[in-house]
Amino acid sequence: MKRWKGRRTGLLLPLALLLFWAHSSLAWICGQEMQDRSQQQNNVSAIMGGKPANISKFPWHVGIMNHGYHLCGGSILNEWWVLSASHCFEQINKSNLEIIYGRDDLSTKNMTYQKVDKLIVHPKFDDWLLDNDIALLLLKSPLNLSINKIPICVSELSDLRSWKNCWVTGWGVTNVSGIKIQPEKLQKVQVDLYRWDWCSYLLPVLTKNMLCAGTQDAGKDACQGDSGGALVCNKKRNIATWYQVGIVSWGIGCGKKNLPGVYTKVSHYLNWIINQTAKAGKPYMYEQNSACPLVLSCWAILFLYFVMFLLTW
């Protein structure tokens, strides 16, 4: 009996270390919003028809800067890669590109900038139809992921009926009547996904690589400056995790009644993302339909807890 207790004690240390490693790998699981108590909610009333967003609620959102000025939005795929839209980078020299991250206010002093090392636009991007409007940015050095810098999840799920609670964020124009107002504070707006056949009736140039999202009310939409940002949703069966369903691409005006915004459908490009990131030497992988990382599944962690319980009982 004493010998068995000694064995149990000897097993506890490696199991505890394994659990510590598991939790460190789970610390920045993709698509998990965090509540940063150090940041207070900004109640300033002001994307079109939206309201101010806290970066801890959308920690994957980044701003892409050109010569120090805001160009487009983007989303963190992992510590090396940012996802955005191809049309943002027409006639743009990648050497002038930087990203800002971990902040929701462009007026913040001592902003952290990260240089872009490689820009990959889709080879079949059509600058007239805006088909294949997707781009990848490889950073010169990896992001230090933290509470305000968390990757977004992606999914091969293409059925729009599987998604709910969709939001889009950006530093784009908030008012197109008169003088265009571009805010310093990150904005968010909730939108609904529209059936492709209904949307293609409204917008005949729509392709199968696009999806539509908007609201029944006029005045709520993504707009100029929001391009490249993420349209994120929850799965109906997993409301705890956020997935990027679309990339802000184009629209006819902003916030017009019965004219939804158009987004690049991310699920159609997962193989392209995997192939391009591998060719660049920094391969990106995603976990299919799961919120757990590739290194260790959620069930494995639960099993380790169970074993710990038995050994200490």
Disulfide bonds with the S-S distance in Angstrom:
Cys30-Cys153 1.95
Cys72-Cys88 2.10
Cys166-Cys233 2.08
Cys199-Cys212 1.72
Cys223-Cys254 2.03
Cys292-Cys298 1.46
